[in-house]
Amino acid sequence: MTDVNRVWRLRKRPTGMIDNDTLSFDREAVPQPGEGQFLVRVNYLSLDPTNRVWMSDMEQYMPPVALGDAMRGVVCGTVLESRSPAVAAGEIVSGLGVWADYQLGSPATFHKLASPQGVSTAEAFGLFTGAGPTAYFGLLDVGKPRAGETVVVSAAAGAVGSIVGQIARIKECRVVGLAGSDKKCRWLVEELGFDAAIDHKRPDLPLALHRACPDGVDVYFDNVGGEVLDACLQQMNLNGRIPTCGLISQYNATAAVPGPKNYASILVKRLTVQGFIVLDYVPRYPEAIGALSDWMRQGKLKFRVDLREGLENAVSALRMLFTGENTGKLMIHVR
Amino acid sequence: MTDVNRVWRLRKRPTGMIDNDTLSFDREAVPQPGEGQFLVRVNYLSLDPTNRVWMSDMEQYMPPVALGDAMRGVVCGTVLESRSPAVAAGEIVSGLGVWADYQLGSPATFHKLASPQGVSTAEAFGLFTGAGPTAYFGLLDVGKPRAGETVVVSAAAGAVGSIVGQIARIKECRVVGLAGSDKKCRWLVEELGFDAAIDHKRPDLPLALHRACPDGVDVYFDNVGGEVLDACLQQMNLNGRIPTCGLISQYNATAAVPGPKNYASILVKRLTVQGFIVLDYVPRYPEAIGALSDWMRQGKLKFRVDLREGLENAVSALRMLFTGENTGKLMIHVR
């Protein structure tokens, strides 16, 4: 290999929004696979709210990225050279890697990515690697919606939220999405079949939510925390469930974040609030991928990839998750 | 009946701590039972944190007491006259009644109270009517402790907390109690067999908790909320459980109460926070009462009744729950 490997490295812990000094974009040599490893040329880099968490030293579910290390990310690529019996050159793999053109993989962190008929590699990568199983297990295993119940999901126009809402519709629930613009709300209702969608920036959010959920809320799938969580706590029904998938509203916080002021609703309404991480469900991924593939094939599930060009744009693209500029699964087309 | 009935009536919604104008102590006629009713002469009045909630118009799990109405409370008494086939004169009953010497009961709200051998009426009333089943179902059904795990309980010297800790010991857990004085802490360790107890007023509570729970906390049985909850959230283990039984730290609040600032731990550690109300478990009371009776008989469970004399002292006694002056199950000996 004579090519250059471009690598994003973490240079400092960000305060608030990621700025241009948070990471450096370095030119390095392409690594050589050792015994049991393989070399991956990255095609797609997934951008996720958790990337921001990994950059920080806030309490988190795996060690933060060390200063100076290549930035951690979920990637999809082509195996160029393999010294592992698990994969062969030319195969498409995805896994937990780094923000770089090339990287070494091993069977511990990468696995083959299969694309069912009619599903592109980018779609299969975005849907099956993270967002799909997150939505599937978080909604069905943690949220346990029953037909006829009302499900509310925040960040509904995002990768996970858009799938959560559609699965809830498939399960015959009333589905209300919370998203950050009228355009996104229209997309949720007109394209994805949500029963209603509300701009979460409305100052009268609790009232709007109350009107959109005349029978109250049985499941609130929380991707954001903060004021949206407080508004939902007000509308929860007795024995409601709140799968807690993300708290994106506070990932850029520069000071201690206040907890939900309606916390007492958990007691009064006998709610169950349960945090989950999709990594705990890896052994059951085939179940989720099977169901998601079936729904895609039957036309019941739409998945939108929001593809941005160029590894050099990874940082500016990641910021979009926090400003709400993306719709659907945000990823970088690397090559 | 020529006797006078003394009745506590709610006169205004309290702000902060209950004061002497919150209720009036009136002298009224003894009521006459109608068809299907019976007349109860009260022996014991249970004082519970939820009494304070019922006086307020904060969001709660049943309607608040209306202004002018007799104050709602759990009572135990003797049937003086019955026009119901369900009970006979002379029988001991307990149920959801009012703060008064005499009151009318019906099978919908009162049931017979049985005292197993060696258990006094006051003990049976305090243990079987509320505190015992609350501790039993909250810990075992909601908290799901496994042998060898660490269980922390707040308000540990209170009626529910003291039973929670002892049941957790019976289930072979390490048990750490949080209570409001050194004297209470000594009682928990020396008399009830807790592994450790900590004064929750210590300024270094998180550190003290960390030291008392070297393997982290698997179950935090929350009776109080507030800063104690935040300290526990810091020490929780992955997949920990937080049965939420009460939030006494905020019942006297005069302004909006901030939520737990460590709320994000729910996500990061995949915690389950679940509110519950013992009333949801009424059909399963016999199971709890059977187990609690057995443990009492075997000497594995101690139950302390903190009995105060005189219905006229109900308000001043109730305040003790909030100042931490009681130890064990607080109740009024009415007659």
Interface residues (C-beta under 8 A of the other chain):
Chain A: M58 E59 Q60 Y61 G225 D230 T244 C245 G246 L247 Q250 A256 V257 P258 G259 P260 K261 N262 Y263 A264 S265 I266 L267 V268 K269 R270 L271 T272 V273 Q274 G275 F276 I277 D280
Chain B: M58 E59 Q60 Y61 G225 D230 T244 C245 G246 L247 Q250 A256 V257 P258 G259 P260 K261 N262 Y263 A264 S265 I266 L267 V268 K269 R270 L271 T272 V273 Q274 G275 F276 I277 D280
